[in-house]
Amino acid sequence: MITLRRLQCFVAIAEEGHFNKAALRLGISQPPLTEHIRILEQTLDCSLFERTTRALRLTAQGQALLEHARHLLAETERAHEVVASVAPLCQTQRVTLKLGLLHAHTYTFLPPMLKAFVSQHPQYDIQLIEYSTGGQLDTILSGAADVGLVREPLLHSKINVQTLFVEPYLLAVPSQWRTPATVDISILEAKPIIGYPSHDDRRSTRGLFRDFLTQHQVSPSAWREVTTMHSALALVAANMGIAPVPRSQRTLKLPGVAYRTIKQQAPQLSVGLARRQDVSSSLVDTFCEFASLYFKSLA
């Protein structure tokens, strides 16, 4: 997709003759800048730059695009000037993005991501729509949320989902237990496991860990399911069991709860961004592009 942001990146690199200098000029890091150019070249099906160890030069296609891109960006700036003349009349008409999310996202990765998005796009407002994993599909299908952060898999013919990141599970254990930072999965032998349901039985705590525990010949004493992550951690703090939790969950510090890495290769949780296929929105496009680049920059 050709966007103004990608054209801005292209022009900055062409004029600076260097990716690092262009990134400094634009106020971004080099990885997302490189990703913008990669997508632009892929969209145009050509190479825009000749890259050598000593120099960065425009190809013939790049040279042709440069003047066109400068013209488009100049026209965009003129549009800002036209709109600015009536800005006082339009200040109350901010465009709002309805963002669906799971409750656990609000205190893990969401705050810094939203801060970065609003910093780059102060003209947009965000309305948060919370749902459970069981309700995420219906919320997006109904249009109550324009786009949603979801626990995968989310399969439906009318929904597009792009994976943002994958993270391993940790174990939340009572802090009164004297355990090292990394524990063997055998710690669950004859211990109760506390989990929570999912919209997909294969992705519930029990579904994810069933084969994992069998593989390592570990038999818990019991499985207990609660509705929310907070309930699971409350039981852990009460010394009533161990709860597998996604790694991002460890940012929630609760008295009586400690987080431990699993020595073996643990099951993983995938978080994605879901939107309806039949709805076209430049705001949703902007947010999806931002979220993809944001998590790539953290990898």
Secondary structure in CASP SS format (residue, H / E / C, confidence):
PFRMAT SS
TARGET T0000
AUTHOR 0000-0000-0000
METHOD secondary structure of the structure
MODEL  1
M C 1.00
I C 1.00
T C 1.00
L H 1.00
R H 1.00
R H 1.00
L H 1.00
Q H 1.00
C H 1.00
F H 1.00
V H 1.00
A H 1.00
I H 1.00
A H 1.00
E H 1.00
E H 1.00
G C 1.00
H C 1.00
F H 1.00
N H 1.00
K H 1.00
A H 1.00
A H 1.00
L H 1.00
R H 1.00
L H 1.00
G C 1.00
I C 1.00
S C 1.00
Q H 1.00
P H 1.00
P H 1.00
L H 1.00
T H 1.00
E H 1.00
H H 1.00
I H 1.00
R H 1.00
I H 1.00
L H 1.00
E H 1.00
Q H 1.00
T H 1.00
L H 1.00
D C 1.00
C C 1.00
S C 1.00
L C 1.00
F E 1.00
E E 1.00
R E 1.00
T C 1.00
T C 1.00
R C 1.00
A C 1.00
L E 1.00
R E 1.00
L E 1.00
T C 1.00
A H 1.00
Q H 1.00
G H 1.00
Q H 1.00
A H 1.00
L H 1.00
L H 1.00
E H 1.00
H H 1.00
A H 1.00
R H 1.00
H H 1.00
L H 1.00
L H 1.00
A H 1.00
E H 1.00
T H 1.00
E H 1.00
R H 1.00
A H 1.00
H H 1.00
E H 1.00
V H 1.00
V H 1.00
A H 1.00
S C 1.00
V C 1.00
A H 1.00
P H 1.00
L H 1.00
C H 1.00
Q C 1.00
T C 1.00
Q C 1.00
R C 1.00
V E 1.00
T E 1.00
L E 1.00
K E 1.00
L E 1.00
G E 1.00
L E 1.00
L E 1.00
H H 1.00
A H 1.00
H H 1.00
T H 1.00
Y H 1.00
T C 1.00
F C 1.00
L H 1.00
P H 1.00
P H 1.00
M H 1.00
L H 1.00
K H 1.00
A H 1.00
F H 1.00
V H 1.00
S H 1.00
Q H 1.00
H C 1.00
P C 1.00
Q C 1.00
Y E 1.00
D E 1.00
I E 1.00
Q E 1.00
L E 1.00
I E 1.00
E E 1.00
Y E 1.00
S C 1.00
T H 1.00
G H 1.00
G H 1.00
Q H 1.00
L H 1.00
D H 1.00
T H 1.00
I H 1.00
L H 1.00
S H 1.00
G C 1.00
A C 1.00
A C 1.00
D C 1.00
V E 1.00
G E 1.00
L E 1.00
V E 1.00
R E 1.00
E C 1.00
P C 1.00
L C 1.00
L C 1.00
H C 1.00
S C 1.00
K C 1.00
I E 1.00
N E 1.00
V E 1.00
Q E 1.00
T E 1.00
L E 1.00
F E 1.00
V E 1.00
E E 1.00
P E 1.00
Y E 1.00
L E 1.00
L E 1.00
A E 1.00
V E 1.00
P E 1.00
S C 1.00
Q C 1.00
W C 1.00
R C 1.00
T C 1.00
P C 1.00
A C 1.00
T E 1.00
V E 1.00
D C 1.00
I H 1.00
S H 1.00
I H 1.00
L H 1.00
E C 1.00
A C 1.00
K C 1.00
P E 1.00
I E 1.00
I E 1.00
G E 1.00
Y C 1.00
P C 1.00
S C 1.00
H C 1.00
D C 1.00
D H 1.00
R H 1.00
R H 1.00
S C 1.00
T H 1.00
R H 1.00
G H 1.00
L H 1.00
F H 1.00
R H 1.00
D H 1.00
F H 1.00
L H 1.00
T H 1.00
Q H 1.00
H C 1.00
Q C 1.00
V C 1.00
S C 1.00
P C 1.00
S C 1.00
A E 1.00
W E 1.00
R E 1.00
E E 1.00
V C 1.00
T C 1.00
T C 1.00
M H 1.00
H H 1.00
S H 1.00
A H 1.00
L H 1.00
A H 1.00
L H 1.00
V H 1.00
A H 1.00
A C 1.00
N C 1.00
M C 1.00
G C 1.00
I E 1.00
A E 1.00
P E 1.00
V E 1.00
P E 1.00
R H 1.00
S H 1.00
Q H 1.00
R H 1.00
T H 1.00
L C 1.00
K C 1.00
L C 1.00
P C 1.00
G C 1.00
V E 1.00
A E 1.00
Y E 1.00
R E 1.00
T E 1.00
I E 1.00
K C 1.00
Q C 1.00
Q C 1.00
A C 1.00
P C 1.00
Q E 1.00
L E 1.00
S E 1.00
V E 1.00
G E 1.00
L E 1.00
A E 1.00
R E 1.00
R E 1.00
Q C 1.00
D C 1.00
V C 1.00
S C 1.00
S C 1.00
S H 1.00
L H 1.00
V H 1.00
D H 1.00
T H 1.00
F H 1.00
C H 1.00
E H 1.00
F H 1.00
A H 1.00
S H 1.00
L H 1.00
Y H 1.00
F H 1.00
K H 1.00
S H 1.00
L H 1.00
A C 1.00
END
